[in-house]
């Protein structure tokens, strides 16, 4: 019932649950909402993050780097998920974190597909390194711009994949 409430499955009467496939318009809404919320979160991270918290983000990026070097796509993907979970936890805004987590569940499969595109892992690793640097420099505007750019680019890649 929780998965149905989150919009991930539909449970018809006397039938097995079915995974919901989101249409393009809904994907666009979800990605744009996540983008706006993550921009909002960037200011909280810059304001609230301790040096130890920023080190945790850097550790996640280092994990992504090691996975990239060894060609371990699954490890890279889950390190990326871990990074974004830590990012929202560090913001200390529990309400926004819950909403972002709900949206993440709806797009997890799409994020995996997007990251699997040629050259995407190297670009994602670079994006995350720049974001951590912006946080370390306490530059909320740059961090927000980086988050916006990466999420809008991901949406554009998905749109082009669907068009193909």
Z-matrix of the N, CA and C atoms (Angstrom, degrees):
N
C 1 1.459
C 2 1.528 1 109.94
N 3 1.352 2 116.59 1 -34.16
C 4 1.457 3 120.00 2 178.05
C 5 1.525 4 110.75 3 -63.66
N 6 1.328 5 117.26 4 -43.03
C 7 1.460 6 120.40 5 178.23
C 8 1.527 7 111.29 6 -63.21
N 9 1.331 8 116.15 7 -36.23
C 10 1.462 9 119.94 8 176.80
C 11 1.528 10 109.84 9 -66.94
N 12 1.312 11 116.59 10 -42.73
C 13 1.464 12 121.15 11 179.08
C 14 1.533 13 111.04 12 -61.90
N 15 1.326 14 116.41 13 -36.73
C 16 1.456 15 121.01 14 -180.00
C 17 1.530 16 112.83 15 -78.20
N 18 1.330 17 116.84 16 -2.86
C 19 1.463 18 119.89 17 178.53
C 20 1.513 19 113.42 18 79.16
N 21 1.337 20 117.12 19 23.37
C 22 1.457 21 120.88 20 -178.22
C 23 1.524 22 112.92 21 -97.84
N 24 1.320 23 116.97 22 -28.72
C 25 1.466 24 121.20 23 178.63
C 26 1.519 25 109.08 24 -137.31
N 27 1.311 26 114.88 25 160.60
C 28 1.452 27 121.28 26 170.32
C 29 1.525 28 106.31 27 -120.11
N 30 1.308 29 116.29 28 141.51
C 31 1.458 30 120.70 29 -178.59
C 32 1.526 31 108.38 30 -121.46
N 33 1.327 32 115.93 31 93.62
C 34 1.469 33 119.20 32 178.58
C 35 1.538 34 109.95 33 -70.47
N 36 1.324 35 117.46 34 153.05
C 37 1.472 36 120.19 35 179.03
C 38 1.535 37 111.40 36 -57.38
N 39 1.314 38 116.80 37 132.88
C 40 1.457 39 125.12 38 176.76
C 41 1.527 40 113.09 39 54.88
N 42 1.314 41 115.94 40 32.63
C 43 1.460 42 121.30 41 178.43
C 44 1.518 43 109.41 42 -137.10
N 45 1.303 44 115.65 43 166.45
C 46 1.458 45 120.85 44 177.60
C 47 1.528 46 109.84 45 -75.25
N 48 1.327 47 115.52 46 151.05
C 49 1.474 48 118.52 47 175.25
C 50 1.528 49 110.60 48 -63.10
N 51 1.307 50 115.15 49 148.40
C 52 1.466 51 121.32 50 178.49
C 53 1.523 52 109.10 51 -126.93
N 54 1.317 53 114.53 52 138.58
C 55 1.462 54 120.52 53 177.46
C 56 1.523 55 108.64 54 -69.43
N 57 1.313 56 115.74 55 134.60
C 58 1.462 57 120.53 56 178.26
C 59 1.523 58 108.80 57 -82.59
N 60 1.312 59 115.93 58 131.18
C 61 1.457 60 121.76 59 173.99
C 62 1.525 61 106.52 60 -101.13
N 63 1.321 62 115.55 61 117.13
C 64 1.461 63 120.28 62 -177.00
C 65 1.519 64 110.22 63 -76.29
N 66 1.315 65 116.19 64 140.44
C 67 1.455 66 119.67 65 176.49
C 68 1.530 67 109.50 66 -81.62
N 69 1.311 68 115.77 67 171.17
C 70 1.462 69 121.42 68 -175.28
C 71 1.526 70 112.11 69 -58.53
N 72 1.319 71 117.21 70 -43.10
C 73 1.471 72 119.93 71 -178.63
C 74 1.526 73 110.90 72 -61.36
N 75 1.323 74 116.97 73 -41.19
C 76 1.465 75 119.44 74 179.48
C 77 1.527 76 111.20 75 -69.63
N 78 1.330 77 117.08 76 -38.86
C 79 1.472 78 119.66 77 175.97
C 80 1.528 79 110.54 78 -59.86
N 81 1.317 80 116.06 79 -42.66
C 82 1.463 81 120.01 80 179.28
C 83 1.522 82 110.41 81 -61.63
N 84 1.318 83 117.66 82 -43.44
C 85 1.466 84 121.46 83 178.03
C 86 1.528 85 111.14 84 -60.63
N 87 1.321 86 115.85 85 -46.49
C 88 1.469 87 120.73 86 -178.03
C 89 1.524 88 110.64 87 -63.01
N 90 1.319 89 117.26 88 -48.50
C 91 1.466 90 120.19 89 -178.99
C 92 1.527 91 111.64 90 -63.09
N 93 1.314 92 116.93 91 -41.41
C 94 1.469 93 119.43 92 179.81
C 95 1.524 94 111.39 93 -67.88
N 96 1.316 95 117.24 94 -37.15
C 97 1.466 96 120.68 95 177.30
C 98 1.528 97 110.31 96 -66.13
N 99 1.332 98 116.75 97 -46.15
C 100 1.471 99 119.69 98 177.30
C 101 1.522 100 110.56 99 -59.04
N 102 1.297 101 115.81 100 -41.62
C 103 1.462 102 121.21 101 179.71
C 104 1.528 103 110.36 102 -58.95
N 105 1.306 104 116.99 103 -49.60
C 106 1.469 105 121.12 104 -179.20
C 107 1.525 106 111.22 105 -62.74
N 108 1.319 107 116.69 106 -42.88
C 109 1.465 108 120.11 107 -179.53
C 110 1.526 109 111.74 108 -67.59
N 111 1.317 110 117.04 109 -38.08
C 112 1.464 111 119.61 110 179.04
C 113 1.524 112 111.76 111 -69.84
N 114 1.325 113 116.73 112 -33.84
C 115 1.473 114 119.14 113 173.35
C 116 1.527 115 109.60 114 -61.19
N 117 1.301 116 116.01 115 -43.12
C 118 1.461 117 122.59 116 178.06
C 119 1.532 118 110.54 117 -61.40
N 120 1.320 119 115.80 118 -43.70
C 121 1.464 120 122.46 119 -179.93
C 122 1.532 121 111.24 120 -61.63
N 123 1.320 122 117.54 121 -35.64
C 124 1.473 123 121.12 122 -176.77
C 125 1.526 124 111.25 123 -54.21
N 126 1.320 125 116.62 124 -41.89
C 127 1.464 126 119.87 125 178.95
C 128 1.519 127 112.07 126 -63.54
N 129 1.322 128 116.54 127 -39.73
C 130 1.461 129 120.45 128 177.73
C 131 1.522 130 111.76 129 -66.06
N 132 1.329 131 116.93 130 -40.43
C 133 1.465 132 119.95 131 179.30
C 134 1.514 133 109.85 132 -63.27
N 135 1.324 134 116.87 133 -47.33
C 136 1.465 135 120.23 134 179.10
C 137 1.524 136 110.59 135 -58.90
N 138 1.308 137 116.41 136 -40.75
C 139 1.465 138 121.82 137 -177.10
C 140 1.529 139 112.37 138 -74.33
N 141 1.329 140 118.16 139 -39.38
C 142 1.461 141 121.59 140 -169.49
C 143 1.518 142 115.85 141 -103.63
N 144 1.311 143 118.42 142 -18.10
C 145 1.467 144 120.26 143 -170.84
C 146 1.522 145 112.22 144 -71.01
N 147 1.322 146 114.81 145 127.07
C 148 1.457 147 120.76 146 171.93
C 149 1.531 148 108.18 147 -78.51
N 150 1.294 149 116.47 148 169.01
C 151 1.468 150 120.03 149 176.49
C 152 1.530 151 110.05 150 -62.58
N 153 1.336 152 116.47 151 -35.53
C 154 1.469 153 120.28 152 178.64
C 155 1.526 154 110.75 153 -65.67
N 156 1.320 155 116.14 154 -39.66
C 157 1.465 156 119.93 155 179.02
C 158 1.526 157 110.59 156 -65.73
N 159 1.310 158 116.40 157 -41.92
C 160 1.465 159 119.33 158 177.70
C 161 1.522 160 110.95 159 -64.47
N 162 1.328 161 115.99 160 -32.71
C 163 1.460 162 119.57 161 177.09
C 164 1.528 163 110.66 162 -65.87
N 165 1.331 164 117.03 163 -36.01
C 166 1.471 165 120.20 164 176.36
C 167 1.532 166 110.97 165 -62.09
N 168 1.331 167 116.31 166 -40.19
C 169 1.463 168 119.23 167 176.67
C 170 1.522 169 110.49 168 -64.48
N 171 1.318 170 115.72 169 -42.11
C 172 1.460 171 119.64 170 178.77
C 173 1.531 172 110.58 171 -64.21
N 174 1.329 173 116.86 172 -36.96
C 175 1.469 174 120.89 173 177.13
C 176 1.528 175 110.87 174 -62.35
N 177 1.333 176 116.71 175 -40.40
C 178 1.466 177 120.01 176 177.20
C 179 1.521 178 110.78 177 -62.57
N 180 1.314 179 116.51 178 -41.81
C 181 1.466 180 120.53 179 178.65
C 182 1.526 181 109.70 180 -66.11
N 183 1.326 182 117.43 181 -39.12
C 184 1.470 183 119.96 182 176.42
C 185 1.526 184 110.57 183 -61.16
N 186 1.339 185 116.58 184 -39.20
C 187 1.468 186 120.42 185 175.74
C 188 1.516 187 111.54 186 -62.03
N 189 1.319 188 116.42 187 -39.21
C 190 1.454 189 120.60 188 176.14
C 191 1.528 190 110.06 189 -63.53
N 192 1.334 191 115.52 190 -40.43
C 193 1.461 192 120.38 191 179.79
C 194 1.519 193 112.16 192 -63.27
N 195 1.335 194 116.72 193 -44.15
C 196 1.467 195 119.99 194 178.34
C 197 1.526 196 110.89 195 -63.99
N 198 1.325 197 116.55 196 -40.13
C 199 1.467 198 120.39 197 178.28
C 200 1.530 199 110.58 198 -64.84
N 201 1.314 200 116.53 199 -39.43
C 202 1.463 201 120.99 200 178.45
C 203 1.528 202 110.08 201 -62.52
N 204 1.332 203 115.86 202 -46.19
C 205 1.475 204 120.52 203 -178.27
C 206 1.523 205 112.32 204 -61.43
N 207 1.317 206 117.09 205 -34.23
C 208 1.469 207 120.49 206 -178.95
C 209 1.527 208 112.81 207 -93.87
N 210 1.323 209 116.91 208 -1.79
C 211 1.458 210 120.29 209 179.62
C 212 1.523 211 113.83 210 72.03
N 213 1.339 212 116.24 211 25.35
C 214 1.462 213 121.27 212 -178.16
C 215 1.531 214 109.23 213 -92.41
N 216 1.327 215 115.42 214 90.46
C 217 1.463 216 121.01 215 -175.97
C 218 1.518 217 112.08 216 -60.91
N 219 1.332 218 117.93 217 -44.73
C 220 1.470 219 120.50 218 -178.32
C 221 1.523 220 111.54 219 -61.02
N 222 1.314 221 116.71 220 -44.66
C 223 1.467 222 120.23 221 178.85
C 224 1.526 223 110.54 222 -63.56
N 225 1.320 224 116.81 223 -40.49
C 226 1.457 225 120.86 224 177.81
C 227 1.519 226 109.89 225 -60.42
N 228 1.340 227 115.77 226 -48.36
C 229 1.459 228 120.57 227 -177.87
C 230 1.529 229 110.76 228 -58.57
N 231 1.333 230 117.40 229 -48.78
C 232 1.459 231 119.99 230 -176.78
C 233 1.522 232 112.31 231 -72.08
N 234 1.329 233 117.98 232 -27.72
C 235 1.471 234 119.97 233 172.33
C 236 1.524 235 110.18 234 -67.11
N 237 1.317 236 116.57 235 -36.20
C 238 1.455 237 122.14 236 175.92
C 239 1.530 238 110.06 237 -63.55
N 240 1.322 239 116.92 238 -46.30
C 241 1.463 240 120.94 239 177.73
C 242 1.528 241 109.53 240 -60.63
N 243 1.331 242 116.75 241 -43.72
C 244 1.467 243 121.39 242 178.68
C 245 1.534 244 110.87 243 -60.16
N 246 1.319 245 116.51 244 -42.07
C 247 1.467 246 120.73 245 178.55
C 248 1.525 247 110.47 246 -57.06
N 249 1.322 248 116.75 247 -49.07
C 250 1.462 249 119.89 248 -176.41
C 251 1.533 250 111.66 249 -70.09
N 252 1.322 251 117.11 250 -31.77
C 253 1.462 252 119.62 251 174.28
C 254 1.531 253 110.12 252 -64.94
N 255 1.318 254 116.31 253 -45.77
C 256 1.470 255 119.79 254 178.03
C 257 1.528 256 110.60 255 -62.92
N 258 1.313 257 116.28 256 -40.85
C 259 1.454 258 121.46 257 179.95
C 260 1.525 259 110.93 258 -56.21
N 261 1.326 260 116.84 259 -47.56
C 262 1.464 261 119.60 260 -178.38
C 263 1.529 262 111.57 261 -73.03
N 264 1.343 263 117.21 262 -34.12
C 265 1.473 264 118.99 263 177.57
C 266 1.528 265 110.71 264 -65.30
N 267 1.321 266 117.15 265 -41.01
C 268 1.470 267 121.84 266 -178.70
C 269 1.523 268 111.04 267 -63.70
N 270 1.308 269 116.80 268 -29.27
C 271 1.467 270 120.11 269 -179.56
C 272 1.520 271 112.09 270 -61.50
N 273 1.332 272 116.31 271 -25.05
C 274 1.469 273 122.84 272 -179.86
C 275 1.533 274 112.39 273 65.42
N 276 1.320 275 116.85 274 22.96
C 277 1.460 276 121.23 275 174.61
C 278 1.524 277 107.11 276 -111.36
N 279 1.317 278 115.83 277 92.68
C 280 1.464 279 121.15 278 -173.20
C 281 1.524 280 112.54 279 -65.28
N 282 1.307 281 117.34 280 -34.12
C 283 1.463 282 119.93 281 -178.73
C 284 1.520 283 110.58 282 -65.66
N 285 1.314 284 117.22 283 -48.43
C 286 1.464 285 120.41 284 179.57
C 287 1.529 286 109.89 285 -65.37
N 288 1.319 287 117.63 286 -37.10
C 289 1.463 288 120.71 287 178.14
C 290 1.530 289 110.76 288 -59.23
N 291 1.319 290 117.45 289 -44.95
C 292 1.470 291 120.57 290 179.69
C 293 1.526 292 111.09 291 -60.64
N 294 1.310 293 117.27 292 -41.91
C 295 1.465 294 120.45 293 -179.91
C 296 1.528 295 110.11 294 -67.07
N 297 1.322 296 116.90 295 -45.83
C 298 1.466 297 120.49 296 179.18
C 299 1.522 298 110.61 297 -61.10
N 300 1.328 299 117.52 298 -42.72
C 301 1.470 300 120.81 299 179.20
C 302 1.529 301 110.98 300 -61.21
N 303 1.315 302 116.37 301 -39.54
C 304 1.463 303 120.14 302 178.40
C 305 1.530 304 110.44 303 -64.18
N 306 1.316 305 116.53 304 -43.06
C 307 1.465 306 120.42 305 178.53
C 308 1.525 307 110.83 306 -67.18
N 309 1.327 308 116.40 307 -35.99
C 310 1.465 309 120.62 308 178.35
C 311 1.524 310 110.77 309 -59.38
N 312 1.321 311 116.79 310 -44.13
C 313 1.463 312 120.11 311 -179.94
C 314 1.527 313 111.19 312 -57.72
N 315 1.310 314 116.38 313 -35.57
C 316 1.468 315 120.51 314 -178.18
C 317 1.519 316 112.60 315 -74.39
N 318 1.329 317 117.26 316 -20.15
C 319 1.464 318 120.06 317 -175.02
C 320 1.526 319 113.14 318 -118.35
N 321 1.311 320 118.10 319 5.63
C 322 1.461 321 120.61 320 -176.05
C 323 1.528 322 111.62 321 -56.89
N 324 1.306 323 116.74 322 -46.42
C 325 1.472 324 120.71 323 -179.94
C 326 1.528 325 110.75 324 -63.25
N 327 1.327 326 116.47 325 -39.48
C 328 1.464 327 120.31 326 179.80
C 329 1.529 328 111.10 327 -68.03
N 330 1.328 329 116.62 328 -38.18
C 331 1.466 330 119.90 329 178.26
C 332 1.518 331 110.30 330 -62.87
N 333 1.320 332 115.75 331 -38.62
C 334 1.467 333 120.40 332 178.94
C 335 1.533 334 110.44 333 -63.93
N 336 1.316 335 116.33 334 -43.41
C 337 1.464 336 120.83 335 178.94
C 338 1.525 337 110.14 336 -63.28
N 339 1.323 338 116.62 337 -45.01
C 340 1.457 339 121.56 338 -178.83
C 341 1.526 340 111.52 339 -62.05
N 342 1.319 341 116.90 340 -43.61
C 343 1.468 342 120.22 341 179.66
C 344 1.521 343 112.20 342 -67.24
N 345 1.313 344 117.04 343 -22.90
C 346 1.455 345 121.06 344 -178.71
C 347 1.519 346 114.14 345 -77.33
N 348 1.300 347 116.70 346 -6.71
C 349 1.478 348 119.60 347 -179.96
C 350 1.522 349 110.47 348 -70.68
N 351 1.305 350 115.14 349 151.17
C 352 1.466 351 122.95 350 -177.80
C 353 1.533 352 111.92 351 -52.81
N 354 1.319 353 116.45 352 127.84
C 355 1.458 354 122.92 353 176.38
C 356 1.516 355 114.96 354 77.84
N 357 1.309 356 117.56 355 -1.97
C 358 1.460 357 121.07 356 -173.86
C 359 1.518 358 113.43 357 -72.82
N 360 1.344 359 118.04 358 -34.79
C 361 1.465 360 119.73 359 -178.40
C 362 1.525 361 111.44 360 -63.30
N 363 1.316 362 117.36 361 -44.70
C 364 1.469 363 120.51 362 -179.94
C 365 1.528 364 110.35 363 -62.33
N 366 1.324 365 116.74 364 -42.21
C 367 1.463 366 120.22 365 179.35
C 368 1.527 367 111.22 366 -65.95
N 369 1.331 368 116.83 367 -41.21
C 370 1.465 369 120.73 368 179.66
C 371 1.529 370 110.69 369 -64.49
N 372 1.314 371 116.48 370 -40.66
C 373 1.466 372 120.36 371 178.20
C 374 1.526 373 110.27 372 -61.75
N 375 1.317 374 116.50 373 -44.94
C 376 1.468 375 120.80 374 177.95
C 377 1.527 376 110.98 375 -62.62
N 378 1.326 377 117.66 376 -42.45
C 379 1.469 378 121.96 377 178.61
C 380 1.530 379 110.90 378 -58.81
N 381 1.315 380 116.61 379 -44.30
C 382 1.463 381 120.60 380 -178.71
C 383 1.534 382 111.51 381 -68.09
N 384 1.311 383 116.45 382 -37.73
C 385 1.473 384 119.46 383 177.03
C 386 1.530 385 110.68 384 -63.30
N 387 1.324 386 116.54 385 -42.00
C 388 1.471 387 119.92 386 178.45
C 389 1.525 388 111.19 387 -65.65
N 390 1.329 389 116.81 388 -37.30
C 391 1.460 390 120.19 389 179.09
C 392 1.529 391 110.95 390 -65.02
N 393 1.323 392 117.37 391 -44.77
C 394 1.470 393 120.15 392 178.28
C 395 1.522 394 110.04 393 -61.31
N 396 1.317 395 116.97 394 -40.47
C 397 1.475 396 120.78 395 178.83
C 398 1.529 397 110.03 396 -62.83
N 399 1.316 398 118.12 397 -41.77
C 400 1.469 399 121.31 398 177.52
C 401 1.523 400 110.31 399 -61.76
N 402 1.331 401 117.10 400 -41.83
C 403 1.467 402 120.52 401 176.64
C 404 1.528 403 110.73 402 -62.80
N 405 1.318 404 117.01 403 -44.67
C 406 1.467 405 120.78 404 -179.62
C 407 1.524 406 111.35 405 -62.99
N 408 1.328 407 116.00 406 -34.33
C 409 1.470 408 121.06 407 177.44
C 410 1.525 409 112.21 408 -81.06
N 411 1.331 410 116.28 409 -2.22
C 412 1.473 411 123.62 410 -179.55
C 413 1.528 412 111.36 411 58.70
N 414 1.347 413 114.27 412 41.46
C 415 1.464 414 121.55 413 -179.27
C 416 1.534 415 109.47 414 -105.81
N 417 1.324 416 115.63 415 88.33
C 418 1.467 417 121.37 416 -176.37
C 419 1.526 418 111.65 417 -63.67
N 420 1.325 419 117.91 418 -37.30
C 421 1.467 420 120.33 419 -178.90
C 422 1.518 421 111.66 420 -65.29
N 423 1.331 422 116.58 421 -43.88
C 424 1.462 423 119.67 422 178.63
C 425 1.528 424 110.44 423 -66.62
N 426 1.324 425 117.34 424 -42.90
C 427 1.467 426 120.57 425 179.09
C 428 1.525 427 110.42 426 -59.76
N 429 1.317 428 117.14 427 -44.92
C 430 1.466 429 121.19 428 178.97
C 431 1.529 430 110.53 429 -62.53
N 432 1.334 431 116.48 430 -42.64
C 433 1.468 432 120.26 431 -179.97
C 434 1.530 433 110.97 432 -64.26
N 435 1.323 434 116.85 433 -40.20
C 436 1.466 435 120.15 434 178.65
C 437 1.525 436 111.21 435 -64.68
N 438 1.323 437 116.70 436 -44.34
C 439 1.463 438 120.09 437 178.48
C 440 1.523 439 110.95 438 -62.11
N 441 1.326 440 115.47 439 -43.23
C 442 1.468 441 119.37 440 178.85
C 443 1.531 442 110.43 441 -62.05
N 444 1.304 443 116.36 442 -47.04
C 445 1.457 444 121.07 443 -177.91
C 446 1.525 445 111.89 444 -60.44
N 447 1.323 446 116.85 445 -45.66
C 448 1.470 447 118.94 446 -177.57
C 449 1.521 448 111.63 447 -66.76
N 450 1.321 449 117.57 448 -37.83
C 451 1.462 450 119.51 449 -177.92
C 452 1.534 451 112.34 450 -76.37
N 453 1.314 452 117.29 451 -37.51
C 454 1.472 453 119.37 452 176.39
C 455 1.530 454 109.88 453 -67.77
N 456 1.330 455 117.18 454 -38.45
C 457 1.471 456 120.40 455 176.49
C 458 1.524 457 111.02 456 -63.05
N 459 1.333 458 116.83 457 -41.09
C 460 1.469 459 120.60 458 178.16
C 461 1.531 460 110.17 459 -62.03
N 462 1.313 461 116.68 460 -42.32
C 463 1.460 462 120.33 461 177.63
C 464 1.525 463 110.25 462 -62.22
N 465 1.312 464 117.69 463 -43.77
C 466 1.463 465 120.66 464 179.83
C 467 1.528 466 111.55 465 -62.81
N 468 1.341 467 117.03 466 -37.80
C 469 1.466 468 119.79 467 176.45
C 470 1.526 469 110.59 468 -63.51
N 471 1.336 470 116.49 469 -43.29
C 472 1.465 471 119.52 470 178.65
C 473 1.523 472 111.41 471 -64.09
N 474 1.319 473 116.81 472 -40.84
C 475 1.467 474 119.86 473 177.93
C 476 1.529 475 111.23 474 -61.13
N 477 1.324 476 116.50 475 -41.55
C 478 1.463 477 118.97 476 179.73
C 479 1.535 478 111.04 477 -69.89
N 480 1.337 479 117.44 478 -34.56
C 481 1.465 480 120.08 479 176.49
C 482 1.529 481 110.43 480 -63.30
N 483 1.317 482 116.19 481 -41.71
C 484 1.470 483 120.21 482 179.42
C 485 1.524 484 110.01 483 -65.99
N 486 1.335 485 116.86 484 -40.35
C 487 1.463 486 120.98 485 -179.97
C 488 1.529 487 111.23 486 -64.02
N 489 1.340 488 115.79 487 -32.68
C 490 1.472 489 119.39 488 179.83
C 491 1.504 490 109.32 489 -70.53
